[in-house]
Amino acid sequence: MRLPTLFSITDVSAHCDLPCGVYDPTQARIEAESIKAIIAKVADNDDPDFRTRAVLIKEQRSQLVKEHLWVLWTDYFKPPHFEKFPNLHSLINEATKLAGASGTKGEFDAAKADELLAKIDEIDEIFKETKKA
């Protein structure tokens, strides 16, 4: 005896896990801008309590940059993107390292913050190209 079909199954494909619009490098950029501002404020302030709070916030923001970039890397970008943009893996790796312990998370170096922002801009350019497709 054959049971009636209650559901039809349709094959679908998408380049990301959810409909477009939920992924964006802007989130990483906002956190990186915050890091750069914290570095500037700490340079002008000798208050130890302020500096302690700034360290904590800067480390949190640096971690958020890494997480936002990892989500793009693992959930948004797919093999065709990496084929079209062969430097994308290394770009994301370099950016997350710049947000890590040897970068903005561990240092008060405005140049590292600028490097991080530049890497995020490069990732954003590629992201925008993939959105056109």
C-alpha positions as CSV (number, residue, x, y, z in Angstrom):
1,M,0.0,0.0,0.0
2,R,1.4,3.4,-0.9
3,L,0.8,6.3,1.5
4,P,-0.3,9.6,0.1
5,T,2.5,12.3,-0.2
6,L,2.0,15.0,2.3
7,F,5.1,17.1,1.4
8,S,7.0,17.7,-1.8
9,I,10.7,18.0,-1.6
10,T,12.4,20.6,-3.6
11,D,16.2,20.8,-4.0
12,V,17.5,24.3,-3.4
13,S,20.9,25.8,-3.2
14,A,22.2,29.1,-1.8
15,H,25.7,30.5,-1.4
16,C,25.1,31.2,2.3
17,D,23.2,29.7,5.2
18,L,20.4,32.3,5.3
19,P,19.0,34.6,2.7
20,C,21.4,37.3,1.8
21,G,21.6,40.4,4.0
22,V,22.6,38.8,7.3
23,Y,26.3,38.7,6.6
24,D,28.4,41.8,6.2
25,P,32.0,42.8,6.9
26,T,30.7,46.1,8.2
27,Q,30.2,44.5,11.6
28,A,33.9,43.7,11.8
29,R,34.7,47.3,10.6
30,I,32.6,48.9,13.4
31,E,34.5,46.9,16.0
32,A,37.8,47.7,14.4
33,E,37.0,51.4,14.4
34,S,36.2,51.1,18.1
35,I,39.6,49.5,18.7
36,K,41.3,52.4,16.9
37,A,39.4,55.0,18.9
38,I,40.3,53.2,22.2
39,I,44.0,53.2,21.3
40,A,43.8,57.0,20.7
41,K,42.0,57.6,23.9
42,V,44.4,55.6,26.0
43,A,47.3,57.5,24.5
44,D,45.9,60.7,26.0
45,N,44.9,59.3,29.4
46,D,47.1,58.3,32.3
47,D,44.3,57.2,34.7
48,P,45.0,53.6,35.6
49,D,41.3,52.7,36.0
50,F,40.5,54.1,32.6
51,R,43.4,52.3,31.1
52,T,42.3,49.0,32.7
53,R,38.7,49.4,31.4
54,A,40.1,50.3,27.9
55,V,42.2,47.1,27.8
56,L,39.2,45.0,28.6
57,I,37.0,46.7,26.0
58,K,39.7,46.6,23.4
59,E,40.3,42.9,23.9
60,Q,36.5,42.2,23.7
61,R,36.2,44.3,20.5
62,S,39.2,42.5,19.0
63,Q,37.6,39.1,19.7
64,L,34.4,40.3,18.1
65,V,36.3,41.3,14.9
66,K,37.7,37.8,14.7
67,E,34.3,36.2,15.3
68,H,32.6,38.4,12.6
69,L,35.4,37.5,10.1
70,W,35.2,33.8,11.0
71,V,31.4,33.8,10.4
72,L,32.0,35.3,6.9
73,W,34.8,32.8,6.2
74,T,32.8,29.7,7.4
75,D,29.2,30.6,6.6
76,Y,29.1,33.1,3.8
77,F,32.2,32.5,1.5
78,K,31.9,29.3,-0.4
79,P,34.4,27.4,-2.7
80,P,33.5,29.4,-5.8
81,H,34.4,32.6,-4.0
82,F,37.8,31.2,-2.9
83,E,38.4,30.0,-6.5
84,K,37.6,33.5,-7.9
85,F,39.5,35.3,-5.1
86,P,42.5,33.0,-4.3
87,N,43.9,35.4,-1.8
88,L,40.7,35.4,0.3
89,H,41.8,32.6,2.7
90,S,45.1,34.4,3.5
91,L,43.3,37.8,3.7
92,I,41.0,36.5,6.4
93,N,43.8,34.8,8.2
94,E,45.9,37.9,8.2
95,A,43.0,40.0,9.4
96,T,42.1,37.7,12.3
97,K,45.8,37.6,13.3
98,L,45.8,41.4,13.3
99,A,42.9,41.3,15.7
100,G,44.6,38.7,17.8
101,A,47.1,38.6,20.6
102,S,50.0,39.8,18.4
103,G,47.8,42.5,17.0
104,T,45.1,44.8,18.4
105,K,44.0,42.4,21.1
106,G,47.4,42.4,22.7
107,E,48.9,45.8,21.8
108,F,48.0,49.5,21.8
109,D,49.4,50.0,18.3
110,A,47.5,52.4,16.1
111,A,49.4,51.1,13.0
112,K,48.1,47.6,13.7
113,A,44.5,49.0,14.0
114,D,45.1,50.7,10.6
115,E,46.4,47.5,9.1
116,L,43.4,45.7,10.4
117,L,41.0,48.2,8.9
118,A,42.8,48.0,5.6
119,K,42.4,44.2,5.6
120,I,38.7,44.5,6.4
121,D,38.3,46.9,3.5
122,E,39.9,44.3,1.2
123,I,37.6,41.6,2.5
124,D,34.6,44.0,2.0
125,E,35.6,44.7,-1.6
126,I,35.6,41.0,-2.3
127,F,32.3,40.6,-0.4
128,K,30.6,43.2,-2.5
129,E,31.9,41.5,-5.7
130,T,30.3,38.3,-4.5
131,K,27.0,40.0,-3.8
132,K,26.8,41.2,-7.5
133,A,26.8,37.6,-8.7
